[in-house]
Amino acid sequence: MIVVTGATGNVGRTLVRLLAQAGEPVTAVSRKITTADVPQGVRAVPADLTDPAGLLPALTGADAMFLLISGDFVAVADDPAGIIGTTLRNAKAGGIRRVVLLSSQGVATRPESPSHGQMGQSFEDAVQRSGMDWTILRPGGFHSNAYAWAEPVRTRRTVAAPFGDVGLPTVDPDDLAEVAAVTLRENGHTGRTYELTGPALTTPRQRAAAIGDALGEPIRFIEQTREEARAQMLQFMPEPIADTTLAIIGTPTAAEQRISPDVEHLLGRAAHPFTHWAHRNAPAFR
């Protein structure tokens, strides 16, 4: 049995489907999950990572776990690293032998950042000390971050973003899910950390144009100033996270712009480009 936390999100939903299609017994965990949210035959357990005791029923009979720690969890948990440590101890005591953690590239590229580096490092440390076989996945930005543009694209056919010509190798969440399935099901990944990126640098301007191509209509790109973007971000994220995010998308390091070969190595094919994601998800922008 494989437990998938964050099972209704961009990565978890696809991972649950891939594991079920492969014939794996799966327990899907999310705060408000129901059987309607998962493929037939998958066990759905509503639970919250902030409550390790409440997660115990989901761990019963499992031998592997995909651990996704959301920003919401970090925002509301009093002791995020301590809670994750307790969850991992419970998992091991319940018979789980393998854990795959979805971490962040920022652990390596922004170690000084409390939000992107230090917190992520504390989660990685907890996994590495868990006594279970572990694998760490470190993606950069997701293609699906473009969902933030869905409403203005639908209503005005515009995209507003800062740093319009700064490129990053964002990654398809479906590729992350496929990598997670491989590392959960196959041997040879214990003690490994994989950096997961897309196949090419793309800029916000290029991503907006790709959405327009997928829709068959032009999208007008409006370049925000850093201050405009920061004010918008502060409406839904804490100040340290907003500032580090702006640093990454505005003045990325060489490591943050590096295209990693790990997706292709693990999947035997190239990572999906943003254009592929845009065409697959065009209905969200219509």
Buried (B, 14 or more C-beta within 10 A) or exposed (E): BBBBBBBBBBBBBBBBBBBBEEEBBBBBBBBEBEEEBBBEEBBBBBBBBBEBEBBBBBBEEBBBBBBBBBEEBBEEBEEBBEBBBBBBBBBBEBEBEBBBBBBBBBBBBBEEBEBBBBBBBBBBBBBBEBEBBBBBBBBBBBBBBBBEBBEBBEEEBEBBBBBBEBBBBBBBBBBBBBBBBBBBBEEEBEEEBBBBBBBBBBBBBBBBBBBBBBBEEEBEBEBBEEEBBBEBBEEEBBEEBBBBBBBBBEEBEEEBBBBBBBBBEBBEEEBBBBBBBBEBBBEBBE
